[in-house]
């Protein structure tokens, strides 16, 4: 079901506000808890931030392919594998946050200016099949919110275990 204009504008604003929300969550993490994992296969706050940088750069390209190409193929990736292969704990946080800020700012400007017909564009995602511009917006408007809550949950769990 197509998004109406008001809903689309609200999602675009949520998308634009995501980096501030992510930074606010990260600001609550005690330095000694940055690389703490709630469980062996779960991510630390540090890893969440590095994932967000990678994911947001993928999102940056995806919306552009969806809008500009005739039959776009949207490439999926294994985010857990990326976290391991790229050794997220060894990567610096500030550049990852800067990537999130920059990619979101430029993409927010882009999507705010898209004509209505651009939102009807559809491609094929290598993992999930049909993938449209509105699907992209719904996913990424919430993406940093989800990871902000993940960081806040990590803090709560870290506080409980460190008592």
Secondary structure, DSSP 8 states (H G I E B T S, - for coil): ----HHHHHHHHHHHHHHHHHHHHHHHTS-GGGTT--SSTTS--HHHHHHHHHHHHHHHHHHHHHHHHSSS-EE----HHHHHHHTTGGGS-HHHHHHHHHHHHHHHHHHHHT--GGGGG-EEEETTTEEEEHHHHHHHHHHHHHHHHHHHHHHHHHHHHHT-
